Amino acid sequence: MTDASIKTNSIQMTRRGLVKATGVGVATAGLLTFVSSSALAQTSTEWDKTFPKSDGVAHQKVTFTNRYGIRLSGDLYLPADRGDARLPALAVSGPFGAVKEQSSGLYAQTLAERGFVALAFDPSFIGESGGGTHAVASPDINTEDFMAAVDFLGLHASVDRERIGLMAVCGLSGMALNAAAVDKRVKAVAVASMYDMSRVMARGYYDAMTPEERADMLEKISRQRWEDAEEVTPAFAGGLPETLDGVDNPVVRMYWDYYKTDRGFHPRSLNSTTGWTVTNPLSFMNMPMMTYIKEIAPRPVLLIAGENAHSRYFSEDAYKAAAEPKELMIIPGVDHVALYDRMDVIPFDKLQSFFEQNLVA
């Protein structure tokens, strides 16, 4: 589905009128399209991924519920020739603002081809998952989402519940590491192109945000809450530009090349459409997620980053903060987004051996 087709199908009404008429607001392609609460419980039955379907896996649409009662939507990938043996399993999510039909689904399907049961899921408030107001995130609730995925996998007939790991990409990596620290059922965790979302929102890139800038940002976001409450539905911060005309920022251009093109565009992805709500950073501003990263040990951590990635320092600092066993793998000559979907650079052989060696009962 293209941007044009989404806009054609969008019903343009006032935000307040739509809420009264239908109940729940969902942002799509720069416009606010509204659907009923019951519609959020539906999931796509067609193959609408940004990557081709593999003949080497069996695919199932699944749902499960987290500890807060939020219904999560996932794609379960199982090896096609798995037989009756119980297999090691992985819960996979990310990037931040992406959906399971994008990078996380590609990781899950590929790892299923290599012998794992892999669950790619939309975190709370994103994509086909529930939670009421969409286009928001929470360091706590999205950490819980990974643990709820472990709940689901541990009850599945094809899974050995004593051999479950976590795999995350980009902004959900911080939540995966946070979940692994507290959930001792997780035997190993790997992350690619890691972002620490609580750090970057609270301090800015490279921790460059001044105290005055932080105070000003919080002042504006706090006052935005009154406007959102008055309008019933939240204001959106805006996503990537529709074109790259006049855009020189290499990071914006890099993200645009994935999220706004056929390479990675998906109509349910916030990064392909509206972006987040203006008030989304609030809960991240004073809830650092890496506080207890040492408590993942003695279970292993693998951090993978591109040599030229603007985000590389997050992985390097997480590596320094974590306790042994830990490993930092730098992929030569690639940027942040290359690890979303480039099969020639994503180190799947390394991921396979890492999880095979460490997902042991």
N, C-alpha and C positions, 0 to 999 in steps of 0.2 A: 504493500500500500504506500502511496506517495503522499507528500505534504498536500498536494493539490486535492487528492481524493478525500483526505481527512477534512480539509477545509470545506469542501463541497457538502460533506455529510454533517458538518457541525451545525447545531442549532444556536443561533446567536440571539441571546436574550440578556436581560440585565441579570447580574449575579443574584440579587435578592429574589427576583421573580422566579428564577430557575430553581432556587433552593425550595421555595414554597411549592413549586409545581412538582418537583421530582425527588428532592431529598438530599442527594449527595453530589458534590462537585468533583469532577476529575479534569485535570488540565491536559489538553492535547493540541499539539502543533501550533502553539502560540495563541490559541483560543480556549475559552473555558467551555468544555462540552460536559453536560451533566447527564448522569444516569441514575437510575433508582438504586437503593441499597441492595435489593435482591439481585440486580445485574452484576454487582461486584462479586457475587458468589459463583458466577459463571466463568468458565475458562475456555479458551480457544480449543477447538477440536482438530483444526487443520495444522499442518506443519508450517509454521510461520517464523521459523528461525532465520538468522542471518548466515547460516552455514548449512551445507547439504546434509541430508540424513544418511547415516551409515548403515550398511547392510550387516555390519558386525555386531550390532546391539539391538536389544529390544527396548522400546520406548513406551513409557506409561505416563499419563497425566495423573498427578496425585495431589491431595490436600492434607494438611495436618494443622494442628492448633498449638499455639505457644502458651506459655504459662499465664499470659494476660488475656487469654481467650480470643486472640486474634487468629483468624484463619489464614494460613499461608498456602500459596500455590506453588507446586514444583513440577519439574520434569524428572522422572526417574529413568535412568539408563542402566541397563543390565547387559552383561555379555550374552550374546545370542546362544553360545554353546556352553552355558554355565553348568548344565547338569543339575544334580541334586545337592552339591556341596554348598555349605554356607561360606560366603565370600567376605573379604575385607570391603569396607565401604567408606565413602567420602561424602561429606556435605560441602557443597560448593556454592559460593555467591560472590557478587561484585561485578563490575565496579559500582561506585557510589552514584546512584541515579540511573544505572543501567537495569536491564531486565534479563531474566533467565534465557531469553531467546537470543541473547548476544554472547558476550565473552564467556560467562560462567557456563552456559550450555555447551559451548565448544569444548571447554576443559572437561566437563563432565562426560560428554559423549566419547571423547578421545581416551579418557582414563577408563571408561567402561570397555572400550575396545581392547584395553590392556589388562583386563581381568578384575576390575573393581565394580562394585555396585556404586553408582554415583548419582547423587541427588542435587540438581541445580534448582535453586528456589529464589523466588522474589521475596525480599525482606518485607516486613510490615510496612504498609502505606505505599507500596510501590507495585506497579504492574498489575498482575491479577490477584495479588494478595489483598487482604482486607485491612481493617483498622479505622474505617470511617474516613476522616480527612486524609486525602492523599497528598503526595509531594512533600512529605516531611520525613525526618529521620530522628532517631534517638540512640545515643550511645548505649543506653541500658536495654531498650526493647530490641534493638537490632543485634545486640550481643545475645540476648535470650533467643532470638530467632535461630541462631546456630545450635544452641542447646536443644531447642525443640526439634530441629532436624535430626539431631542425634537420637532423641526420643523415638522419632519415626523410624529411623534406620534400625535401631535396636530391636524393634518389634517386627521387622520384616522377615519373612520366612527364608529369604535368600541371603540374609546377612548374619555374619558372626559378630554379635554385639560386643565382643571383646577385642575387635579389630576395626575400630572406627577412627577416622582422621578428619581433619578439616583442610579445605583448600579455598583460598580467597584471592581475589584480584582487586588491585587498586584500593578504593576507599573502604570496602568491606573487610580489608585485611586487618585493620585495627580491631574491629569487632571480633574477628576470628581469633586473633591472639588473646584478646580479653576473655573470650569464652573458654579457650583452652586453659588459661590460667586458673579458672575457677571450676571447670567441669573436668573432673579427674577421669571420666570415661573416655576422654579424647586421648588417643595414644600418640599422635603426631600431628603437626600443623605445618603447612607450607603456604607461603604467600608470594604473589608476583606483582611487581610495580606497586609496592605498598604505599599507601597514604595513611598517616595518623590524622584522622579528621578532627579529633578534639584539639590536637596541637595546632593544626593549620588554621582552624577557625578562631581559636583563642589568641594565637600569637602572630598569625600571618605567615606567609612564605618566609622561610629561613629565619623565623622568629623576629621579623623586622617591625612588627606592629608596636607602636609606642603606647605607653599607658594612656596618653591623651586620645589617641586614635581608637583604642579599645573602648574607652569611656564614651566617646562620641558614637561609635557603632552601637553600643548597648542602649544609649539614649534613643537613637533613631528606631531601633528594633522594638524597644519597649513601647514607644508611642505608636508604632505601627499596629500593635495589638488592639488598641482602641478602634482604629480604623477597620481592622478585620472584624472585630466584634460588631461594629455598627453595620458593616456590609454583609455579615453572616458568613461569607466565604473569604478566604485569605487572598491577599495580593501576591503576585508572583514576581520573583526577582528578574526573570527573563533568562532565556537559555542562550545557546550559541547563535551567532548571526546567521541570517538566511543566505548570505553570500560572503565571500572573502574580500570583496571590493574594499580597498582602503585598510585592510587588516594586516598589520605587520608583525603582530605578536606571534612568535613561533609556537608557543604553547597552544594558543587559541587555534592556530592553523592546524596543528597536529591533531587536536581533539575534533575539529571540524571534519578533517579528512576521514575520520572513522564514523562519527555519529551522524553527520549530515549527508553522507553519500551512500551509495548502494553497498559499500563495504560493510557498514555497521548500522545503518538507520533502522530504527524500529519505532512504530507509532506509539507504543506504550512506554518508551524510554524517556525519562525526563531530560536526559542529555541530548536527545534528538529533537525535543519539542520545547516545552516551556521553561525548563529549569525548576528550581525549588521555590518554595514560598519565601517571602522576604524574612519571616521570623524563624526560619528553619535553624539558624545557628545557635539559638538561645541555649538549648540544653547541652550543647557541646562546649560552651564558653567556660564552664567551670567544672567539667567532669572529665579529667584526663584519663584516658583508657590504658596507658602503658604503665601505670603505677605498679602493678604486680606482675609484670612480664617475667620476672625471675622465677615466679611460682609455676611456670610451665615445666621447668626442670623437675625431675630427670627425663621428662619426655622431650623429644627432639623438635627443633625449629629449623626450617629451611626458608631463607629469604632470598628472593630472586629479583634482580633489578637490571635495567638496561644501563650500559656504560654512559650513555649520553642523556639519560632521563633527568628531567628537572626535579623529579621526586626521589632521586637516588639517596639523598641524605636521610630520608625517613627509614629506609632499610638499613643503612649503615648505623644510624643511631639506635635502632631497635636491636640490631646485632650486638652492639656494645652493651646495651642494657640487659639483654637476656643472659641467662646462665647456660653453661654447657649441659647437654650437647646442643650445639648450634652451628649453622653453616650459612655463609653469605656467598651467593653465586652472582657474579656480575657478567652479563651477556655483552660481549664486545660489539661496539659499533651501532647499537640500537637505542631508540628512545623509549619513552614511557609506554606509548600506545602499541608499539610493536609486539609487546607481550600480551596484548588483548587477543590477537587473532593470527599472527603470522606463524604458520606451522613450521616454517624453516628456521625460526629462531626460538620459539618456546621450547624449553628443554624437557620434553615429555619423557625421554629416556631417563633423565635424572629424577623426575618426579616419580616415575614408575619404580625405580630402584629404591628411592627414599621411602616410599610408602610400603613397598614389599618388605624391606628390612625392618621397618619399625612398627608396622601394624601386626603385632604378634600377640597372641593370647597370654 
